[in-house]
């Protein structure tokens, strides 16, 4: 996984590197590379023929999504101040939950949450 391609000094530098990686990965049909990038930068950084998936945020359903994820991952936020800017996006909400309680065997509280 390559996170934040758009954070490079020049996002265009990724295009050739990813194209080379694409060629190399043809020998490994069970290996994939996942990159994250803001949509405004995708055309500059990604080769034209790569598969793209856009993940929309939760928007107005963020609170309900967080409740459901926390219930599934057995996370009790209590009165904690939550990083809403991270939790309103499906990918970061899932990563946050998996880091906080990966085994989901027992309920965890604020002390288990990444800071």
Wavefront OBJ file of the C-alpha trace (Angstrom):
o trace
v 0.000 0.000 0.000
v 1.299 3.421 -0.949
v -0.611 6.066 0.947
v -0.857 9.712 -0.046
v 0.602 9.900 -3.546
v -0.619 13.491 -3.684
v 1.733 14.421 -0.846
v 4.784 14.044 -3.079
v 6.657 17.182 -4.030
v 5.603 16.567 -7.635
v 2.784 14.040 -8.026
v 3.662 13.583 -11.702
v 6.792 11.702 -10.627
v 4.605 8.760 -9.618
v 3.187 8.120 -13.087
v 6.326 6.544 -14.607
v 7.209 4.686 -11.416
v 3.747 3.157 -11.152
v 3.765 2.226 -14.841
v 7.041 0.334 -14.277
v 5.559 -1.336 -11.224
v 2.544 -2.396 -13.296
v 4.810 -4.184 -15.769
v 6.726 -5.927 -12.999
v 3.525 -7.059 -11.268
v 2.331 -8.880 -14.390
v 4.593 -11.736 -13.265
v 2.721 -11.915 -9.941
v -1.007 -12.319 -10.659
v -1.932 -12.614 -6.965
v -0.230 -9.396 -5.879
v -1.899 -6.013 -6.016
v -0.750 -2.550 -5.097
v -3.178 -0.168 -3.472
v -2.449 3.547 -3.634
v -4.346 6.383 -2.049
v -4.553 9.795 -3.641
v -6.900 12.731 -3.645
v -9.049 12.615 -6.769
v -7.858 16.036 -7.968
v -4.331 14.620 -8.398
v -5.160 11.184 -9.867
v -4.836 12.134 -13.537
v -1.316 13.470 -12.929
v 0.013 10.597 -10.817
v -1.676 7.444 -12.090
v -1.045 5.647 -15.371
v -4.059 5.862 -17.676
v -4.850 2.155 -17.636
v -4.933 1.458 -13.885
v -8.139 0.428 -12.162
v -9.454 3.135 -9.873
v -11.938 2.985 -7.041
v -13.269 6.127 -5.454
v -14.451 5.859 -1.870
v -16.967 8.476 -0.846
v -17.083 9.688 2.727
v -20.013 9.096 5.059
v -21.104 12.766 4.923
v -24.224 13.198 7.053
v -24.236 9.530 8.151
v -20.832 9.691 9.864
v -22.143 9.495 13.429
v -24.259 6.425 12.683
v -21.365 4.792 10.811
v -19.022 5.358 13.759
v -21.595 3.879 16.152
v -21.981 0.776 13.993
v -18.238 0.283 13.551
v -17.587 0.793 17.261
v -20.322 -1.729 18.096
v -18.810 -4.255 15.640
v -15.258 -3.710 16.900
v -16.339 -3.634 20.569
v -15.056 -0.121 21.180
v -16.551 1.987 23.959
v -15.673 5.630 23.286
v -17.232 6.778 26.591
v -16.774 10.543 26.699
v -13.618 10.586 24.599
v -13.023 13.395 22.167
v -12.918 11.556 18.850
v -10.905 12.532 15.756
v -13.984 13.130 13.577
v -11.871 14.370 10.672
v -10.530 10.802 10.391
v -13.657 8.893 11.280
v -15.914 10.407 8.617
v -14.185 8.389 5.882
v -14.784 4.620 5.538
v -11.142 3.638 5.072
v -9.745 5.600 8.008
v -12.656 4.600 10.261
v -11.958 0.937 9.568
v -8.209 1.338 10.115
v -8.857 3.248 13.359
v -11.121 0.452 14.615
v -8.794 -2.361 13.558
v -5.891 -0.735 15.367
v -7.982 -0.047 18.477
v -9.371 -3.571 18.840
v -8.071 -5.971 16.170
v -9.183 -9.213 17.871
v -12.655 -7.999 18.921
v -12.735 -10.442 21.832
v -13.385 -7.967 24.639
v -14.770 -4.454 24.832
v -11.998 -1.843 24.855
v -12.119 1.740 25.994
v -10.355 4.970 25.270
v -6.980 3.682 26.430
v -6.862 1.252 23.480
v -7.441 3.927 20.870
v -4.477 5.212 18.872
v -3.503 8.754 19.666
l 1 2 3 4 5 6 7 8 9 10 11 12 13 14 15 16 17 18 19 20 21 22 23 24 25 26 27 28 29 30 31 32 33 34 35 36 37 38 39 40 41 42 43 44 45 46 47 48 49 50 51 52 53 54 55 56 57 58 59 60 61 62 63 64 65 66 67 68 69 70 71 72 73 74 75 76 77 78 79 80 81 82 83 84 85 86 87 88 89 90 91 92 93 94 95 96 97 98 99 100 101 102 103 104 105 106 107 108 109 110 111 112 113 114 115
